[in-house]
């Protein structure tokens, strides 16, 4: 009787020892590989951003007191490993049509009047295009989306020319600045939520600097709309709940939440992407209509001087 259990016990125990060794790889291998592919940008961002929130005029230890300093700091940003790798890869490989050009290949700062120039209208997009702003170093410059946007801005008197080809082409904006929630070109034009959040301190500080004269904001697309509203709530305006829904022609007035703020008019427009403009979802007339409304809300109505080409 004593030998029966000793023979039987191993026979019951052996499968229990062997089964985990057979199944462990099948359970463990996906958990090591699949999450890493999905969450690599998240880990890279969290590890690269020691202090994503702003404290007064400081971002991650940088004191930023004006738009010129902000733009320089943005251009040097390397917070998001996935975006840095992509923008630099695109800049190195280039598109055949631009093979003889030097790509910018860095984070793209906002574009508008320099320090001292009053900004009353802010246009908020999504992110730089790989062969547009990532090539030229200026928002919405050198691609089809920019052609549509700047033609519209010129039509309503906010730009001195209807084209935006390169950074030295003489383009000037009147009382208007263009920015984005994400300052690096993302793969497939799709930044992750973690990348958007890592870039938010730049937009926070930008709004803080613009707030004294800002009267209106035009947001291009739902991504920018959803990214911007929490920023506005954090820097001095009251955003209603439930939050306003994005749509072309959407308009909401945000009352000030601080005594040093004034009411802010926020407008929505479909993005000027080729997906919208080539299909007729967004026409030049539709864009000019909402641009005109935003310009009037910002108090911008007069024409501006013709361009001066500084390319040499």
C-alpha positions in Angstrom: 0.0 0.0 0.0 2.8 2.4 0.7 4.3 1.9 -2.7 1.1 2.7 -4.6 0.9 6.3 -3.4 4.6 6.8 -4.1 4.0 5.7 -7.7 0.7 7.5 -8.1 1.8 10.8 -6.5 4.4 11.5 -9.1 2.0 10.6 -11.9 -0.4 13.3 -10.6 2.4 15.8 -9.8 4.3 15.4 -13.0 1.6 17.0 -15.2 1.2 19.8 -12.7 5.0 20.6 -13.0 5.1 20.1 -16.8 1.9 21.9 -17.8 3.1 25.3 -16.6 6.4 24.8 -18.4 4.6 24.2 -21.6 2.0 26.9 -21.3 4.2 29.6 -19.6 5.8 30.7 -22.9 2.4 31.0 -24.6 1.1 33.2 -21.8 4.3 35.2 -21.2 5.6 35.9 -24.7 2.7 38.1 -25.8 2.7 40.0 -22.5 6.4 40.8 -23.1 6.2 41.7 -26.7 2.7 43.1 -27.5 2.4 45.8 -24.8 5.9 47.0 -25.5 4.9 47.7 -29.2 1.7 49.5 -28.1 3.0 51.5 -25.1 6.6 52.3 -26.2 5.7 56.0 -26.8 4.0 56.2 -23.4 7.0 54.9 -21.6 9.4 57.1 -23.6 7.3 60.2 -22.9 6.9 59.6 -19.2 10.5 58.9 -18.8 11.6 62.0 -20.8 9.3 64.5 -19.2 10.4 65.1 -15.6 8.0 68.0 -15.0 5.2 68.4 -17.7 3.3 71.0 -15.8 4.2 74.7 -15.8 5.0 76.8 -12.8 4.6 80.5 -13.5 6.8 81.3 -16.4 8.9 78.1 -16.0 8.6 74.9 -18.0 10.8 72.0 -16.9 13.3 74.4 -15.4 13.3 76.8 -18.4 12.2 80.4 -17.7 10.1 81.6 -20.6 9.0 85.2 -20.5 8.1 85.8 -24.1 7.1 84.2 -27.4 10.6 84.4 -28.8 12.0 82.4 -25.8 9.0 80.0 -26.1 9.6 79.3 -29.8 13.3 78.6 -29.2 12.6 76.2 -26.4 10.0 74.4 -28.4 12.4 73.9 -31.3 14.9 72.2 -28.9 12.3 69.9 -27.4 13.1 66.1 -27.5 10.6 64.8 -25.0 8.8 62.2 -27.1 11.2 59.5 -28.4 8.8 58.2 -31.0 8.2 61.6 -32.5 11.9 62.6 -32.4 12.8 59.3 -34.2 10.2 59.8 -36.8 10.8 63.5 -37.6 14.6 62.9 -37.9 14.1 59.8 -40.1 11.8 61.8 -42.4 14.4 64.6 -42.5 17.2 62.2 -43.4 15.3 60.1 -46.0 13.4 63.0 -47.5 10.8 62.9 -50.3 12.2 62.7 -53.8 10.7 66.1 -54.7 12.7 67.8 -51.9 15.9 65.7 -52.1 18.0 68.8 -52.6 16.6 70.6 -49.6 17.7 70.6 -45.9 14.8 69.5 -43.7 14.1 71.3 -40.5 13.6 67.9 -38.7 12.8 69.4 -35.3 9.8 70.5 -33.2 8.0 73.3 -35.0 7.2 76.4 -33.0 4.2 78.6 -33.4 4.1 81.3 -36.1 2.9 84.9 -35.9 4.0 88.3 -34.8 7.3 88.5 -32.8 7.5 89.8 -29.3 5.8 93.1 -29.1 3.3 92.3 -31.8 -0.2 92.1 -30.5 -2.0 88.8 -31.1 -5.8 88.8 -30.8 -6.5 85.6 -32.8 -5.0 82.2 -32.3 -5.4 79.4 -34.9 -4.9 75.9 -33.5 -4.2 73.0 -35.8 -3.1 69.4 -35.1 0.6 68.7 -35.7 3.2 69.5 -38.3 3.1 67.6 -41.6 6.1 65.3 -42.3 7.1 67.0 -45.6 5.5 70.3 -44.8 6.4 72.1 -41.6 8.8 69.4 -40.6 10.7 70.3 -43.8 10.3 74.1 -43.8 10.3 74.8 -40.0 7.1 76.9 -40.1 3.5 76.0 -39.3 1.4 74.9 -42.3 4.2 75.8 -44.7 5.1 73.8 -47.8 2.1 71.5 -48.1 -1.4 71.4 -49.5 -3.1 72.1 -46.1 -1.1 75.3 -45.8 -2.1 76.3 -49.3 -5.7 76.2 -48.3 -5.2 77.8 -44.9 -3.1 80.8 -46.0 -5.3 81.5 -49.0 -8.2 81.7 -46.6 -6.3 84.0 -44.2 -5.3 86.2 -47.1 -8.9 86.4 -48.3 -10.1 87.8 -45.0 -7.2 90.2 -44.5 -5.1 88.2 -42.0 -2.2 87.4 -44.2 -0.2 89.6 -46.6 0.0 86.9 -49.3 -2.0 83.8 -50.2 0.9 81.4 -50.3 3.3 79.9 -47.8 6.2 78.2 -49.5 9.3 78.5 -47.2 10.3 80.4 -44.1 11.8 83.3 -45.9 9.0 84.0 -48.4 7.9 87.3 -46.8 4.7 85.9 -45.3 3.4 88.0 -42.4 0.2 87.6 -40.3 -1.7 90.4 -38.8 -2.7 90.0 -35.2 -2.8 86.3 -35.7 -0.7 83.4 -34.5 -0.8 79.7 -35.6 0.1 76.9 -33.3 -0.7 73.2 -32.6 -1.2 70.9 -29.6 1.7 68.7 -30.9 4.8 70.4 -32.3 6.5 67.3 -33.9 5.4 65.5 -37.0 3.8 62.2 -36.0 3.7 59.0 -38.0 0.5 58.8 -40.1 -0.4 62.3 -38.7 -1.6 60.6 -35.5 0.0 61.7 -32.3 -0.9 59.6 -29.2 -2.7 61.0 -26.2 0.5 60.7 -24.2 2.4 62.7 -26.8 -0.4 65.4 -26.8 -0.1 65.5 -23.0 3.7 65.8 -23.0 3.4 68.7 -25.4 0.7 70.5 -23.4 3.0 72.6 -21.2 4.1 74.5 -24.4 0.4 75.3 -25.2 -0.3 76.2 -21.6 2.6 78.8 -21.6 1.7 80.0 -25.1 -1.9 80.8 -23.9 -0.6 82.5 -20.8 1.6 84.7 -22.9 -1.1 85.5 -25.4 -3.9 86.0 -22.9 -3.6 89.8 -22.3 -4.6 90.6 -25.9 -6.3 87.3 -27.1 -9.9 87.7 -28.1 -10.7 84.7 -30.3 -9.4 81.2 -31.1 -10.1 79.2 -34.3 -9.6 75.5 -33.9 -9.0 73.3 -36.9 -10.4 69.8 -36.3 -11.7 67.8 -33.4 -8.2 66.7 -32.1 -7.2 70.4 -31.6 -10.6 71.2 -30.1 -10.4 68.5 -27.5 -6.8 69.3 -26.7 -7.4 73.1 -26.3 -10.5 73.2 -24.1 -8.7 71.8 -21.0 -5.8 74.2 -21.6 -8.2 77.2 -21.7 -9.8 76.0 -18.5 -6.4 75.8 -16.9 -5.2 79.3 -17.8 -8.1 81.4 -16.9 -11.3 80.8 -18.8 -14.5 79.0 -17.7 -15.3 76.0 -20.0 -18.9 74.8 -19.6 -19.8 71.3 -18.7 -20.6 69.2 -20.6 -17.8 70.6 -22.8 -18.9 72.2 -26.1 -19.0 69.7 -29.0 -16.8 70.3 -32.0 -18.2 70.9 -35.4 -17.6 73.1 -38.4 -19.0 76.5 -37.5 -19.2 75.7 -33.8 -18.9 78.9 -31.7 -18.8 79.3 -27.9 -18.0 82.3 -25.7 -15.9 81.4 -22.7 -16.3 83.8 -19.7 -13.2 84.7 -17.8 -12.4 82.8 -14.6 -9.8 85.4 -13.5 -9.9 89.2 -13.3 -7.0 89.5 -15.7 -8.9 87.7 -18.5 -11.6 88.9 -20.9 -14.3 86.8 -22.6 -12.9 84.5 -25.3 -14.7 83.6 -28.5 -13.8 80.0 -29.6 -14.7 78.9 -33.2 -14.4 75.4 -34.8 -13.6 74.5 -38.4 -13.0 71.3 -40.2 -9.2 70.8 -40.6 -7.7 71.9 -43.8 -6.3 68.4 -44.5 -6.5 67.0 -48.0 -8.9 64.4 -46.8 -11.4 67.3 -46.2 -10.5 69.7 -48.9 -10.1 67.1 -51.8 -13.5 65.6 -50.9 -15.3 68.9 -50.7 -16.1 68.4 -47.0 -14.3 71.7 -46.5 -14.5 74.3 -49.3 -12.6 77.6 -49.5 -15.9 79.4 -49.0 -16.7 77.5 -45.8 -13.2 78.2 -44.4 -13.4 81.9 -45.3 -16.7 82.2 -43.6 -15.5 80.9 -40.2 -12.2 82.7 -40.6 -14.1 85.9 -41.2 -16.2 85.4 -38.1 -13.1 84.7 -36.0 -11.4 87.8 -37.4 -14.4 90.0 -36.6 -14.5 88.6 -33.1 -10.8 89.4 -32.7 -11.3 92.9 -33.9 -9.2 92.4 -37.1 -10.6 94.0 -40.1 -8.0 96.1 -41.9 -5.7 95.0 -44.8 -2.0 94.6 -44.3 1.2 95.5 -46.2 2.3 93.5 -49.2 5.0 90.8 -48.7 8.8 91.4 -48.8 10.8 88.3 -49.8 13.7 87.7 -47.5 15.0 84.6 -49.1 17.9 86.4 -50.6 
